[in-house]
Amino acid sequence: MPSDSMFDMANTKTVGDISEAFVLAEFLRAGFQVLRPFGENSRYDLVVEVSGRFLRVQCKTASKVQG
């Protein structure tokens, strides 16, 4: 049965990919142009064009701990 939360997944690469996809989708939904660097060794995950400028974006994932 699929997990209700992406944070229940053991594979941190998968969790990071899902987070990046959500961020990418929100930028696109807001009307921004989004670029993705080739490969896995960049210091950023996405590049967003804003008013003719290219801004680097690094996506992070966090979870809320009860207690």
Residue pairs with C-beta under 8 A, 6 or more apart in sequence:
3 9
6 14
6 15
6 18
6 19
7 15
7 61
7 63
9 15
15 61
16 59
16 61
19 59
19 60
19 61
20 45
20 46
20 59
23 45
23 46
23 57
23 59
24 34
24 36
24 46
27 34
27 46
27 48
27 57
28 34
32 48
32 49
32 50
33 48
33 49
34 46
34 47
34 48
34 49
35 46
35 47
35 48
35 49
35 54
36 45
36 46
36 47
37 44
37 45
37 46
37 47
43 56
43 58
44 56
44 57
44 58
45 57
45 58
45 59
46 56
46 57
46 59
47 54
47 55
47 56
47 57
48 54
48 55
48 57
49 55
